[in-house]
Amino acid sequence: MHGDFCYKVAMTKDVRVGIIGLGNMGSAHARMIAEGKVPGLRLAAVADVRAEVAEKFPETTFFESGSELIRSGLVDAVVVCTPHFDHTRYGIECLDAGLHLLVEKPISVHKADCERLIKASEGKDVVFAAMFNQRTDPAYKKLKHLIESGELGEIERVQWTITDWYRPDVYYSSGGWRATWAGEGGGVLMNQCPHQLDLWQWLFGMPETIWAECQIGRFHDIEVEDSVTAVMKYSDGKRGVLITTTGEAPGTNRLEVACSRGRVVLENGKIEWLRNEVENREFLRTTKNHFGKPDLWRIEIPFENTGEQHLGVLKNFAKAILEGETLIAPAAEGMNSVELCNAMLLSSAEGAEVRLPMDSVRYERLLKERIAASKPKEKVDEQGAVDSEEFAKSF
């Protein structure tokens, strides 16, 4: 009786949350929490190197340093929304301080930093999550269910063309950190595509090898990739192709999954399944018709809107802390999308296939070389990054 009472008291206590980095995403997360949209979370502190952004949340304790917020004793959990390279540093500080942690995507820029961040979480009694909000999208949840239930049969081929990331030059010139090796650690793969890379591995698993061509500054005057074609080979024989760019308009977002039970396409807010009445491998072995094909059923699979997205991940983070709910996106899984990105860039740089698991030191060496040769950038705020020369010294 007494124990049950204590448990309920603990459950009614809000988790005090700090947000580090008040750019677009950090401010959006902070507003949702401050407005009471995330049951169980209370905005207790925010941090950013720009003192003027304190005006956004006048009733919340403000720090000019993420480290000060972490050491303040005012928070039980932290959401890290800084530029990419700072995710590892602040993440490790939070974990070492015993704080629950939610990291914006990507969890780190390269696999070696992911390994350091994940190692820091080992043995810690904390919730450690990643902001992969598209896992809340009903369309992808439906597809995952179809795959895992066996409804689709064997996956034969995957092709994702996602080229509706169009970005004009003014986008890249809007911040000193954008489209630089020192600021972002990559281009379309690191900035626009982490969610799709996460969904890829979440739905289809990790490939055995990757070959990629990453075109540097094909459409824009930038030093990182803005156009990518990648081929992924799996040990069971299936193949995957990812095509992405920020230079194509109007662009396409089409995920096509060929399987023994037909073909599933996610495009234009619809899921269409052309379902074979007889599995294709069975039909090709048994038919007597030289040009025969299995009969088809055309099925449109309904789903509701796009889910709760960021809000859903924040709610899940709170419930994981307070109730032990299973995480939508455990941070340790975030290394997979980073590894896919790194392997594509490494393959393109070396002109050869890369075998997974990838040698993290090998890619870290390449990234250091590119940072050292990076174009000089002015120092910018916590929504940007230190200039390339200073960053290369501290890497």
N, C-alpha and C positions, 0 to 999 in steps of 0.2 A: 504493500500500500504506500509506504513512505517512498520507496524507490520509484514507483510509478508517478507519484506526485512530483518528485524531483525531475523526472524525465520531461513531464509536461511543462514545468517551469522553464527548463532549458530550451525546450522547443519554441516557446513563445518569445524568447530573447532574440532581437534582431542581430544580424551579423553586421558589424561596422566595416564599411568598405572604403578603401582609398583608390582613387583613379590617378595613375601616373601618365601624363600626356593629355593635354586638352585640345587636340586637333579635332578634325571632324568626327572621327569615331569616338575618341575619348569623351568629347563633349556630349555626344548623343547618348552614350552609355550613362554618363553622369546624370543627364536630364531624366532619363527613364527611372533611374533609382531615386533621384530627388523628388520626382513626382509621384512616388509610391506605386509605380507600375510593376515592381519586382517584390512580391511578398517575401519578407524575411531579410531583405537587404536595406541598410540605412547608410546614406552617403555621409561619411564622417570626415573625409579629407580629400583634397585634390592637390596635384603638384604639376608645375610646369615652369620652365625657365623664364617665361614671359610674365612678368608681374601683373600686366594689365588684364590678363585673362581671369584673374581672381574675381573681377567684376561679374563674370558669368554666374558665379555661385557665392554670393556675398554672405550667406549664412553658414558656409562650410569652411572649416579650417584650411588655409592655403599654405603650401610650401613651395619654395623655388627650387627644391631639389627632391627628386624621387627617393634618394637615400634618406633624407631627413624624414620624409613621410613614413618610410619603412621602420625607422628607428623610433618614431614618435610615441609608440604605445597607444595611439588613438584608433588603430584599425586591427581587425581580425583577418581581413582578406584584402587582396590588392588585384586590380585589373590593370595590366600593363598595355598601354596604347601608344607607346613611343615609336620613333623610327626603328626599323628592323634590327639594326645592329645592337640597340640597347635592350632588346628583349632578353638576351642571355644574361647580361650583367644584372639588370634589375630582377629578373626571374630568380637567379641564384641568391641574390640578397634576400628576397622575400622568403624563399624556402629555408635558407639558413636561419632566418628569424622566426621560423615556425608559423608563417602566415599562409593561409589558403591563397591559391594563385590561379588567375585566369589570364592567359596571354593571347593578345590579338594575333591574327595570322600574319606571316608565318611565325612559328614559335622561335625560330632562329634563322639566320641567313644561310648557314651551311651545316652540313651533317656533323662536323666535329664539334661545333657549338651546341647543336642539339644533344649530342652525347654528353657534353659537360652539364647542360641544363638538366637532363633527365637523371644523370648520376647524382646531382645535388638533391633530387627528390627522394632518393632511395632511403628507406628507413624513417622517413618523416611521416607523422600522422596528420597529413594535410590533404585537402582536395586540390588536385592539380589538373586544370582543364585548359582546353584551347577553344578559341572563338571560330569554330567551323560551323557557322550558322546555317549553311545550305543543307546540312544534314537534317534540318527540321522541315525541309521542303517536302510536301506530300508526294510530289512526282518522283523524287529520288527514293523516298521511303517505299513507294509502291514498287519501283524497279528492284530495289534491294530484296523486297519480300518475294517477288517473282523469281529472282535468281536463287535465293537461299531455300525456297520451298521446292525447287526442282521443276517448277511449272514450265520454265523455258527450255529444259533439257540442258544439253552441253552448250556453253558459249563457244562460238566458232571464231568470231571476229568482232572487234569494237572499233568504231571510228567516231571521233568527236571533232567536229569542226566548230570552233568557237572564235569567230572573227568579228564579233560585234562590239569589240572593245575600242572602237575608233577614238583616237586622241589627236587633236590638232597640236601644232607646235606650241601654242600659247599654254597648253596644259603642262608641257615639260619645262617651260621657262618660269612657271609659277612658284617654284621652290628650288633652292640650291641643292637639295638632296635628291631630286627626281632624276631618274635615268642616268645615274652614276654608279660605278662599282663601289665607291666609298660610301655613298648615301643609302643605296638600296641593295647592292650586291647582285643586281640583275635588272632586267627590264620587264617585258610582258609576263615572263614565267614567275618572277618574284613578286611583282606588284598586282597584276590583274588575275593571274591564273592559280594562285594557291588553293582556292576553293575547288576548282575543277580538278586539280591534281589530287587533292584530298578525296574528292568524290570518286575519282578513278580508282585509287587504291582501296577505298572503302567498299566499292561495288565489285571490282574485278580482281583485287589482290595485286601484289607486286610482281612485275615481270622478271624474267631471268636475265635478259639483256636489253639495252637501249641503244639505238642509233638515232642521231638527230643532226639536223642542220639548223643552226641558230644564226640568222642573218643580223649582223650588227649594223644598226642605223640604216636599214634599207629604205625606210620612208621618212625618217626624221634625222636631224643632225644631233644624234646622241651616241654615247659610247657603249651602250648596252643593246641587247637583242630586242628587236621590235617585230620579228617575224620568225616563226618556228614551225618546222615539220619534224615529227618524231615518230619512230617505229619501235614498238615494244613487242618483244618475243617472250612467250610463256613456255614453260616446260611441257605443258600438255598439248602444245601445238597451236594454240590460238594466237592471233596477232592483233595488235592494237595500233591505231594511227591517230595522233593528235596534231591538229593544225590550228595555229593561233597567231594573231597579229593585232597591232594597234593602228595599222595603216590602211585597212580595207573598209570601204563604206558601200552599201549599207551594212554589210556583214551578215554572218549566219551564226546561229547557235543550234546545232543539230547533233544529237547523240544517237547513233545507230548501233544496235546490238543484233548481230546475226547469230542465231542459235539453232539447235536441231529442231526446235518447235516453231521455227519461222523467223520473223524479224520484228524487232521492237524499235520504234523511233520516238524520241522525245523532241518535239519542235513546236514552236508557236503556241505554247501553253497547252499542248495536247500530248497524250501518249497513245500511239496507234500500234497495235499488234496484229501483224499478218500471221495468223497461226496455222501451221501445217496440220492437217488432219492426221497425217502419219509422219513420224519423225523422219527428217531428210535422209539420215544414214540407213534407216531401215528401208525406206522407199527405194533408194538407189541400189540396194542389194537385191530387192525382190521384184521390182517392176520388170515387165516384159516389153514395155513401150520404150523404143530407142530414144524418144524425145519427151518422155513423160515427166511430169512434175507433180508433187503432192497437191491435192485440192486444198484450198485456203478458206479460213474464216477471217473476216475483217472485224477486229474488235477495237473499239475506242474505250480506253480505261479512264473513268472519271476520277478527278481529285479536286480538292478544294484549295483555291488560291495558292499562296506560296508559303504558308505556315507562319510561325511567329518569328522566325529568323533570329536576329540578335537578342530580342526580348526573350525568346524561348530558351536560348543558351544561358542567359542571365538567370532566368527562373530555375533552370535545371541546376546551375551552379549553387544557388541558394538551397535548393532541396537536397543536393548532395551533401552540403555541409550540415544542414539541420536534421535531415531525415535519412541520410545514407542512400539517396536515390542514385541509380546508376548514371554515370556521366554520358551525355550525348557524344562528347568528343574528348576522351582522355588525352592529355597533352602528349603522352608518350607516343601516341599514334601520329602526332604531328610531324615526327621525323620522317615518315614515309613520303609525304608530299615534298618536303625539302630535298630528300634524296632523289626523287624523280627529277626535280628541277636541276639539281647539281649535276646529275648524271647526263642530262641532255646538254648542258653547257659544256661539260667535260668532253663528251663525245664529239661535239661540234669542234671544239678547240683542237682535239687530237686527231680528228678525221677517222675515228674508229668506233666500233661498238664498245660499250662499257658494260661489264658484268656486275650484277647486283648480288649480294650487298656490295656497295661501292666502297673503295678505300677512301675514307674521309680525309686522311692526310694529303693524299694526292690532289683532291679538289681544293683543299685549303691552300695548298701551295700555288695553284693556278690563280685563285682569287687574290692572294697577296700580291702576285705579280701584276694583276690587272689594277689593283688599288694603287700600287706604286706608280703605275703609268697613267693614272686617272687625271683628267683635266683638273686644274686647280679650281676649287670652289670657295666662295665666300663662306665664312662661318655663319650658320643660321641657327634658329632656335630649336627647342626640343622637338618640334615637329619637322625639323630638318635633320642635319647631322653636322659633325665637325668637318672642317675642310679635309680634302683627301690627304695632304701631307701630314697633318696632325694625326689623322686616323691611322694612316699606315704605320706611324711610329708606335701606336698603342695596340696594334692588332696582334 
